[in-house]
Amino acid sequence: MNDVTRVFLNPKEDLEISQGFPWVYDNEINSVKFYDKNSKSVKTSSLKDCLVKDGDVVEVYAAAGGFLGTGVINRTSKITVRMIGSEHADRILENPAAYWKNVVLNALNIRRVNFSETDSYRLIFGEADFIPGFIVERFYSDGKVYLVVQFLALACEVFRKELLDALEETVKPYAVYERSDASIREKEGLEERAGWIGRTGSEVIKIEENGIFLEVDIARGQKTGYFLDQKFNRREAARYCKGKKVLDTFTHTGAFGLNAYKAGAREVISVDISQEAVDMVNRNITINGAQEKMKAVCADVFDLLKKYEADGEKFDVIILDPPAFTKSAKLIQKAYGGYKEINLRAMRLLNEGGILITCSCSHYFDENNFYSMVMHAAKDSHKKVQILQKRGAAPDHPVLSGYPKSEYLKCAICRVL
């Protein structure tokens, strides 16, 4: 054995890993075999007692001894090993710069099938692109390419230099902004971090999507500043909006509403609880010359839907694109109630034959829960619902086989009767 640490799983814990699941939890590990530099010998111990440094590259093995792949260990996290490759560790460590450049280049090339050089898209989608915890958004603004990066796990943080160098070589960005200011880093034993990496650019940029222009605040906007995953869903939803009165809720930047306006909606109301978001929506309305047909409202969507119902307000199209109502499997039932309430009220506010575009971005609230919720919301609102389209994230958010969490976005286009 060389000095690469080997992690052995408990019996039967190898099935998910062999199917592509990229995480090994602490309670799945039976023993760790490592090289003790002090005694210059190989030792075997429990996970708790092993002399292994968090951030080390390790090899993962089934209980029977079959090799499963290579990952990065972090005993601070419940996700103790994040898998980074199916190769043995020496293949990765002999030239990590070349290895990660190849991974980044593969991700870039597959995006080029569906996106042009002037498009904005997600370039790296963490585990689904075989770089655990690493998120990269590529924004095209006024002839410049901006990258917004997130290092959300130790598994990518330890290869920080190699990954940034790979992005520099393959993408040649004008500027790179880091948004590693997510609380999930604490679970990885990492401090939050944000700011420019190298050259300073503009924190508020302007991108084009489906023929509309949008300001994006990459420094202060939610997560990485803009939700690129809904691009094609916004374009598809807009097809139902010509000549219609549209309510766009949880709007963030006004993107769904502006796509509706571009498609010929006669009236659009975009709603968000954040005044900062509403201010940005108003700027985006002005940029696109939509002032006569579109307005932004600062309100709690739950309260506003109740008010509209009490006032007898009606709409032809309603868009529900809320933030994740649950980030825990334990809170699914509470989330179910929240999703059901807004969907039920939206169905009541629609004119006969109106269109409901309803979404959920929580991977814990899976497809079965989502479509069950739509069915029960229809039942309790005494409506009939035809689901015209079942949609997901754009192709810059690939789904990794064996890793259901990568299939997180649900978007249903429904006709309500």
Secondary structure as the mmCIF struct_conf table of DSSP 4:
data_model
#
loop_
_struct_conf.conf_type_id
_struct_conf.id
_struct_conf.beg_label_comp_id
_struct_conf.beg_label_asym_id
_struct_conf.beg_label_seq_id
_struct_conf.end_label_comp_id
_struct_conf.end_label_asym_id
_struct_conf.end_label_seq_id
BEND BEND1 ASP A 3 ASP A 3
STRN STRN1 THR A 5 LEU A 9
HELX_LH_PP_P HELX_LH_PP_P1 ASN A 10 ASN A 10
TURN_TY1_P TURN_TY1_P1 PRO A 11 GLU A 13
HELX_RH_AL_P HELX_RH_AL_P1 ASP A 14 SER A 18
TURN_TY1_P TURN_TY1_P2 GLN A 19 GLY A 20
STRN STRN2 TRP A 23 TYR A 25
HELX_RH_3T_P HELX_RH_3T_P1 ASP A 26 GLU A 28
STRN STRN3 ILE A 29 ASP A 36
TURN_TY1_P TURN_TY1_P3 LYS A 37 LYS A 40
STRN STRN4 SER A 41 SER A 45
TURN_TY1_P TURN_TY1_P4 LEU A 47 ASP A 49
TURN_TY1_P TURN_TY1_P5 ASP A 54 GLY A 55
STRN STRN5 VAL A 57 TYR A 61
TURN_TY1_P TURN_TY1_P6 ALA A 63 ALA A 64
BEND BEND2 GLY A 65 GLY A 65
STRN STRN6 PHE A 67 ILE A 73
TURN_TY1_P TURN_TY1_P7 ARG A 75 THR A 76
BEND BEND3 SER A 77 LYS A 78
STRN STRN7 ILE A 79 GLY A 85
BEND BEND4 SER A 86 GLU A 87
HELX_RH_AL_P HELX_RH_AL_P2 ALA A 89 LEU A 93
TURN_TY1_P TURN_TY1_P8 GLU A 94 GLU A 94
BEND BEND5 ASN A 95 ASN A 95
HELX_RH_AL_P HELX_RH_AL_P3 PRO A 96 ARG A 111
TURN_TY1_P TURN_TY1_P9 ARG A 112 ASN A 114
TURN_TY1_P TURN_TY1_P10 GLU A 117 THR A 118
STRN STRN8 TYR A 121 PHE A 125
HELX_RH_3T_P HELX_RH_3T_P2 GLY A 126 ASP A 129
TURN_TY1_P TURN_TY1_P11 PHE A 130 PHE A 130
BEND BEND6 ILE A 131 ILE A 131
TURN_TY1_P TURN_TY1_P12 PRO A 132 GLY A 133
STRN STRN9 PHE A 134 SER A 141
TURN_TY1_P TURN_TY1_P13 ASP A 142 GLY A 143
STRN STRN10 LYS A 144 PHE A 151
BEND BEND7 ALA A 153 ALA A 153
HELX_RH_AL_P HELX_RH_AL_P4 LEU A 154 GLU A 157
TURN_TY1_P TURN_TY1_P14 VAL A 158 PHE A 159
HELX_RH_AL_P HELX_RH_AL_P5 ARG A 160 VAL A 171
BEND BEND8 TYR A 174 TYR A 174
STRN STRN11 ALA A 175 SER A 180
TURN_TY1_P TURN_TY1_P15 SER A 183 SER A 183
HELX_RH_AL_P HELX_RH_AL_P6 ILE A 184 LYS A 187
TURN_TY1_P TURN_TY1_P16 GLU A 188 GLY A 189
STRN STRN12 ARG A 193 TRP A 196
BEND BEND9 ILE A 197 ARG A 199
BEND BEND10 GLU A 203 GLU A 203
STRN STRN13 VAL A 204 GLU A 209
TURN_TY1_P TURN_TY1_P17 ASN A 210 GLY A 211
STRN STRN14 ILE A 212 ASP A 217
TURN_TY1_P TURN_TY1_P18 ILE A 218 ARG A 220
BEND BEND11 GLY A 221 GLN A 222
TURN_TY1_P TURN_TY1_P19 LYS A 223 THR A 224
BEND BEND12 GLY A 225 TYR A 226
HELX_RH_3T_P HELX_RH_3T_P3 LEU A 228 GLN A 230
HELX_RH_AL_P HELX_RH_AL_P7 LYS A 231 ALA A 238
TURN_TY1_P TURN_TY1_P20 ARG A 239 TYR A 240
TURN_TY1_P TURN_TY1_P21 LYS A 242 GLY A 243
STRN STRN15 LYS A 245 THR A 249
BEND BEND13 PHE A 250 PHE A 250
TURN_TY1_P TURN_TY1_P22 HIS A 252 GLY A 254
HELX_RH_AL_P HELX_RH_AL_P8 ALA A 255 LYS A 262
TURN_TY1_P TURN_TY1_P23 ALA A 263 GLY A 264
BEND BEND14 ARG A 266 ARG A 266
STRN STRN16 GLU A 267 ASP A 272
BEND BEND15 ILE A 273 ILE A 273
HELX_RH_AL_P HELX_RH_AL_P9 GLN A 275 ILE A 287
TURN_TY1_P TURN_TY1_P24 ASN A 288 GLY A 289
TURN_TY1_P TURN_TY1_P25 GLN A 291 LYS A 293
STRN STRN17 MET A 294 CYS A 298
BEND BEND16 ALA A 299 ALA A 299
HELX_RH_AL_P HELX_RH_AL_P10 VAL A 301 ASP A 311
TURN_TY1_P TURN_TY1_P26 GLY A 312 GLY A 312
STRN STRN18 PHE A 315 LEU A 320
HELX_LH_PP_P HELX_LH_PP_P2 PRO A 322 ALA A 324
BEND BEND17 PHE A 325 PHE A 325
BEND BEND18 LYS A 327 SER A 328
HELX_RH_3T_P HELX_RH_3T_P4 ALA A 329 LEU A 331
HELX_RH_AL_P HELX_RH_AL_P11 ILE A 332 LEU A 349
STRN STRN19 LEU A 350 SER A 360
BEND BEND19 HIS A 363 PHE A 365
HELX_RH_AL_P HELX_RH_AL_P12 GLU A 367 ASP A 380
TURN_TY1_P TURN_TY1_P27 SER A 381 HIS A 382
STRN STRN20 VAL A 385 ARG A 391
TURN_TY1_P TURN_TY1_P28 PRO A 395 ASP A 396
BEND BEND20 HIS A 397 HIS A 397
HELX_LH_PP_P HELX_LH_PP_P3 PRO A 398 LEU A 400
TURN_TY1_P TURN_TY1_P29 SER A 401 GLY A 402
HELX_RH_3T_P HELX_RH_3T_P5 PRO A 404 SER A 406
STRN STRN21 LYS A 410 VAL A 416
#
